[in-house]
Amino acid sequence: MKATQRDFASTARRAAEQCGIFFFCGPDEAGASAAAQSILQLLPQPSERVEISGADLRKDPALLGDEARSGSLFGDKRHIFVRANGDEAHDALQVLIETSEGGAGEAAPVLVVATSATDKSRTAKLLEKRKDALVAMFWPPDLQSVSASVRQMADAAGLRLGGDLAERIARAAGLDVRLAQSEITKLATYCDASPQSPRQLTIEDLDAVGAATEEDGFMPLVNAVLKGDTGRLDRELRRMREHGLNPVGVLLAVERRAAQLAQIAAQLGPRGSLDGLDRGAKARLGIFFRDERDIRDQLQCWHRRKLERLGPRLMQMHRQLLGNSQAAELLLAQGLTDIARFAARR
């Protein structure tokens, strides 16, 4: 079974009931992760989450089947959540399928979010024709689609807002649907809104607790890191602290740009250049005029092998931030400094 961001919403419920393996891929890592969370909410009952990295599965393909067929310590249902880079989970999923068909027993649902993978990858080809698996491909969203998603989130939370405010929230979230959901949840709490007691969101409410725009917030820091501009990085980290930017939000913006660089690098090939792309091709890759110079500079710093190392490093940082929220700002600063230094090596 295959889906894209256009038809995922209409496919999700049927997939949650029918499938046991879910493979979320594409250059929009934020959209893929949000889709995985949507599937989890649609599963028949809440379950214990077991996280495995793609790197661990690559080293030990049998690990996935062992975990998927192990019982929870508390007797609850469980699901397996995998963050992988490219086709790291391919062999493990193949072993899981083969052992299931060989009578090894029922396995817990497996959800894989694969950075740098597409629906043309080996893993996607393994799963796409199976009735018990879903392959969902997510391209970088545009402002219109994210604004529409914001309005849907707001309706579900009991917030009433117009298209102009939805667009502002989408821009502030950097077109990242996870950050947009976080903003809607925060605004609903501030307005004391609920589905049973809807509230109208005003521009004053948004000014009071809403996030700054992406341009005023994350991107100067993201660009300094991925350009390897260590001199500017100190100023941007200080600004992050002064403005109280959310560490996870900053890291998500770095992850999103890194995924975009990987997609562009794959499209260009080893000897390609942005100059060889027409306007339509650039738009499909999410390269807009205001960002093109930064992206061009960053591509000079990140060749394919370096990008392959960047993905797992960002996933490791993500787990560290979520596991230690009190020290998140310090952990982020240390991690971004290491990445900037690595980017500066030519």
N, C-alpha and C positions, 0 to 999 in steps of 0.2 A: 504494500500500500504506500502511495506517495502523496505528499501534500506540499504546498508552499504557503507563505504567509497570507495569500489571497483566499485560499480555501481551508486553511487549518481550522478556523473556528467551527466550520460546518462539519469537519471530519473528526474533530477531537473526541467527542463523546463516543462515537462508534468505535474509534481506535482504542479508547480506554477500556471499553467492554470486550473488545475482540483480540487485542494484541498483547503480547508479553515482552516484546522488545521494541524500544523507541530510539531512533537515531536522528538527532537534531544537528543539522550542519549548516554551512553557508557562512558568508562573511559577516553577517549580523549576529554576532555571538550573544548580544543582549536579547534579541528577539528569540533566538534558539533557547536560551535559558528561561525566558518568560514562558515559552511554549511548554517546556518541561514541567514548570510549576503548574501550568494549567492542567496538564495530564494528571499530575499527582492529586490535584483537587478533585478530579473526576473518577479516580480509582474507587472501587466499591467501599473501602473502609480505610481509615488512617493506618499508616504502617510505620514501622521503625526504619529509619534511613541508614543505609550502610554506604559510605563513600569509598570509592577506589579510584586511584589515578590511572590514566592510560599507560603511563610509564610502568607501573606495577604489573598491569595486564600484559604488556609487551614482554616483560621478563618471565612471567608465569601465566600462560594462557589458561591453565586449568583453574586458576584462582577464582575466576568469575563463576564458573559452575559450582565450585565448592561453596562460595558465599551465597549464591542464589538458592541453593538447596539446603542450606543450614537453617535451623530454627532459631527464632529470637530467644534471647535469655529470659524474656518475660512472657513468652508464649504468644506474642502478637505477630501479625503479619509483618513482612518487611519488604523493602524495595531496594534495589541497588542503583546508586547514582554514580556515573562515571564522567569525569572531565578528561577528555583525551585531546591529543594533538594529531590531526590527520587520521591515519589508519591504525593508530596504536591499538585500538580495541578489536581489529578485524579478526585476528587469530583466536582470541578469547571467545568472541561471539560465534565463530565457526565451530569451536569445540563445544560450546553450550548447545548449539543447535544439533550437532551430531549426537551428543550424549542424550539429549532429550528424545530424539528420534530412535535412539537405541534402548529406550526404556529406563533411563536413569531417574525418572520421577519429575514431579512438578517443580518448576523454578519460579522464584519471585520475579516480579516485573523488573526489567533492566532498562534504565534510561541513560543514554549516552549523549552528552553535549560535546561535539567534536570541533574544536577550533581548527581552521585551515583545511577542513574537509568539505567536499561538495557532493552533490547527488551523482557525480561521475566517479567518485572514489570507489575503491575495492569494497569497502564496507557497505556503501549504499547499494552497490550491485549485488552483494550477497543477500541483502534484505528486501529490496524493493518489490520483488514478485511474490513474496510470502504473505499469506493472509494473516499471519500472526505477528507481523512486524510493520512498523511505520517508519518511513524515511521522510523527514520534513526539512525542506531547504528554505533558508531565510536570507534574503538579500537586504542590504542596508535600506532602511525605510526612508521615505520622503516626508516632508513636513505635513503634507495633507493627510497621509495615512496615519501618522502618529497623532495628529490633532484629533482625528476621528476616534482613535483608540482612547485618547484622554477623555473624550466626551462619554464613551462607553464606561470607562472606569468611574467617572464622576457620577453617572446615572446609577451605577451599582452601589455607590457609596452614599447616595442621597444628596449629591451636590448638583445644583442647576447652574450651568454656565454657558455663555455664548461662545461662538467660534473664535472670537478675538482672544478671549482668555485661554481657551484650549490651545490655541497656537502659541501663546506666550509660555504656557507651561511646557509644551512640547519643545520649544526652543531652549528653555531653561534646563531641561533634562538632556539636552544634546541629542534629541531624537532617540533616547534610550528609554524603552518602555518600562524597564525595571525602576529607573529613577522617577519616571513619570508616575508610576503607581505609588511610590513612596511619597511623592509630593501630594497626590490626591488623598492618601491616607492621613497625612499631616493636616491638610486643609480641612478635611471632614471633621477631624478631632477638634480643630480650632473653632469651626463654625457650629459644633455640636450637631452635625448632620447625620442622618441615618436613612435607610430606605423607608422606614416607617414615618420618619419626620424630616422630609427634605428641606434643604436650605438653599437660598440663592447665594452664589459666590459673587462677591463684589471685587472691584479692582483694589479697594482699600484692604480687604482681607488678604489678597495676594501680595500686596506691598508689605503687609505686616509680617507674614511668615513664609512667603514664597521664596524659592531659590533665586539667586541672581541668574542672569543669562549665561549661557555657556561661554560666550566670548568674554564676559567679565569675570568668569569663574575659572573653569577647568583648563581651557585650551592653551593659554600662554604657558602654563606649567607643563602640560602634555608636550607641547612643541619643544620646549627647552630640554626635556628629558630625551625625547627621541631624536633630536638633532645632536645630542651629546654636547650641548652648550652648558658646560659646568659652571662657567662664570655667571651666567644668567640664572642658573638653577637656584643658587643661594637666595637671590631676591624673590624668586617665585615661591620657594618654600616658606620664606618669611611672610609673604602675602597670604599664603594658604592658612597659616596660623592666625594672622591678624583678621582675616575675613571669616574664619571658622568654617572653611570648606570641608565638606564631608569626606573623610579619607577613602571610604569605599566608593563614593561617587567619583572621586579623582581617579582611582584605580580603574574603575569601569571605563572611564574616558580613555585612559591609556590602552586598555584591552581592545576597545573598539577601534582606535587608530591602528594598533598593531595588526588586528585582523584585516583592516583595510589595506595596509601596506603589503601583507602577505598575498591578498587577492590581486593587487596591482602587479606585484612582482611575478606572480604566476602567469598573469595575462601577458606581461611584456616579454618574459623569457630572459635568458642570461644576457642578451645583447640589445634588448629593446629600450625604447626611450619614450617618455611622455609626449615628446614632440611628434611621435608617429601616430598618436591617437586623435581622432576627430572629436568634435564637441559632444556628439551622442555617446561615443565610447567612454569619454570622461564622465559624463553624467551617470552612466550605468555603473561606473566604478565609484561613484560618490565623490568625484574630484570637482569641486566648485572653485570659481575664480579666486575667492578670498583665501582658500586653503592650498591652492596649487603650488605656490612657492615653498610653503612649509613641507608639503608632501614630497616635492622634488628633492629638497635638501635631505629629508629623512631617508628616502630611497638610496641616497648616496652612502648613508651610514649602515644600512641594513640589507645585506645580500641574503640569499636564500638560507644559507646555513646559520647565519646569525639569527634570522627570524625563527628558525626551527628551535633554537635555544631560548628565544624570548618567550614563546608561548608557555612552556612549562614553568618558567620563572614567574610569570605573572599569575599563573594558577596557584603556585606555592604562596605567593604574597597574599592572594585573595583568601586562602585558607587561614593564613596567619592573622589577617585583619579581623576576620569573622570570629576567630577563636580567642582573640585578646583585644577586645574593643577599647579597654582603658589605655593601652599602649599603641593604639592603631596609628595615631599621627606620627609617633616616633618610628614605628616599623615601616610606615609608608615612606617617610623621608629617607631612611637608610636604604630601602629597596630601590627607590627612584634614583638616588645618587649612584648606586652600583650600576644601574641600567644606563644612566647617562655616561658614566665613565667607559662602559663597554661600547656604547654607541660611538664614542669619540675615537676609539681605536680603528684606524683605517687599514 
